[in-house]
Amino acid sequence: MTYLLNSPGDFADEAVRGLVAAHPDLLVAVPGGVVRASTTPKGQPALVIGGGSGHYPAFAGWVGPGMGHGAPCGNIFSSPSASEVYSVVRNAENGGGVLLGFGNYAGDVLHFGLAAEKLRHEGIDVRIVTVSDDIASNSPDNHRDRRGVAGDLPVFKIVGAAIESGADLDEAERIAWKANDATRSFGVAFDGCTLPGAREPLFHVEDGSMALGLGIHGEPGVRDTRLGTAAEVADLLFDQVIAEEPPRGKNGYDGRVAVILNGLGTVKYEELFVVYTRIAERLAQHGLTAVRPEVGEFVTSLDMAGVSLTMVFLDDELERHWTAPVETPAYRRGAMPAVERPARTEIWDVGAVEIPEATADSRECARRIVTVLEAFENVCAENEAELGRIDAVAGDGDHGQGMTFGSRGAAQAARDAVDRSAGARTTLLLAGQAWADAAGGTSGALWGAALTSAGGVFSDTAGCDDRTVVDAVRAGIDAVLRLGGAKPGDKTMVDAAVPFRDALTEASDTKAGAAIATAAQVAREAAQKTAEFPARRGRARVLGDKSVGTPDPGAVSFALLMKTLGEQLSQ
């Protein structure tokens, strides 16, 4: 458990402030997280890495020369919000584009993805690499669909070194994916972790047992088995990972491996060294050469009692970057090149951002956008209870509240933007960010992405004709499909959005309002049909059969808002 805290709600923020205070030579606090104390060299890609708090040294502890340029810091085990990611990127990026790196978890994919949507619409080249090293979470054929665990360390270390040595954004993205595809991890837990302020861990493991395939957000593992000796645990870890060793002599791999034995928070260093004694023996027996092996705490899960083994199957390029110097608060190796690193003198803050100039036509379009968002706010409030009711059948019942909070935040942000003479593009971009921040969760991120991408179609220097409106609506739906990853039949918003988009395309020769109203009726019918099948994605998938007979709340709310949009545009 956590013994030293002031309040559970402030724990993560205060920990970050203390980290910065302890390392002023390397870190500067910015809204949403931390960046290097030195300015990113002009034209150098910025590596921005992040995720929830509770994993130190990951992720803020890895910001510094040779590794990350910045890290947005979410709450305990929670993704940073899109606005936090956006803020850190704006402070870290300096003309070379940005590579966003994070573990492959749904919340991170959505919120980092939403930030990327907004940044791209502002002209910043953004690439995304999701670390997916955990072999317990999917099959070898679906390696990139696995979740990220301690493989975050070598992937970010390798690509950070590549950037330090001069890689541009294309090259950095290539090397990051190459490192990820060469990395495998497996872990076991002996007991669960306890959130700050809580008295009981998130899970227990029976005495004499261990959980196989743990996750770093307090997930208990896929099954339990008998707890053996340190050597037996080492053999289990090694056998699981080495089962996915690539053929030697192929693609430059000849038996050299980066090896990381990682403690999850409670297992002491001496215990880890006892385990590594056997790991080293197994490496030698298997004809493997460990290159700069690491034993210690690198990616933790608060105070979880557990250990994981990571291997990176190296070639010459990956080995060169793995062994290169690095200097961060929590991870140091060798001596960095003696190059000038000017101190950061400015911090970007959203509160100081000026509204771009807009023409009268675009400002008029922005006022119409406010009217639409206020109508969204009203219809969400009117339907909050019903949306919550149908969400509670096989979910957590918060969809109605999330839609109400999100639409309210978006409408207020749009009003504020118009009061500052914003054009249509800027108004929708700000509204999209506000929806995601106010709503949180999956639906908040998806609706935020929809508004953001729709805003990217508009301009601050032109009005909005029917073609622009239809294109913007389609762009918003495409963003939902791109970020959410759901397909028709999964019982999500997509089951209403795709038929709506198809119907809108067919009716696009008519006025925008009429076309959207016609497509909205198709979306409503499609949303009702979701009652006929079980959920296959999202939280409801666990109780998928229970949802049969009840339509998906996300599909229902989408149809409601598109009906409202059609009505507003037809006035």
Secondary structure, DSSP 4 states (H G I P E B T S, - for coil): -----S-GGGHHHHHHHHHHHH-TTTEEEETTEEEESBPPPTTPPEEEEEEEES-TTTTGGGBSTTSBSEEEEEEETSPPPHHHHHHHHHHH--SS-EEEEEE--HHHHHHHHHHHHHHHHTT--EEEEEE--BGGGS-GGGGGGSPPSTTHHHHHHHHHHHHHTT--HHHHHHHHHHHHHTEEEEEEEEE----TT-SS-S----TTEEEES--TTS---SEEEE---HHHHHHHHHHHHHTTPPPTTSTT-SSEEEEEEEE-BSS-HHHHHHHHHHHHHHHHHTT-EESS-EEE-SS--TTBEEEEEEEEE--HHHHHHHSS-EE-SS-EES-------PBP-----GGGPPPPP--HHHHHHHHHHHHHHHHHHHHHHHTHHHHHHHHHTTS-S-HHHHHHHHHHHHHHHHHHHHHTT--HHHHHHHHHHHHHHHH-HHHHHHHHHHHHHHHHHS-SSS---HHHHHHHHHHHHHHHHHHH---TTSSSTHHHHHHHHHHHHHTTTS-HHHHHHHHHHHHHHHHHHGGGS---SSGGGGGGGGGTTS--HHHHHHHHHHHHHHHHHT-
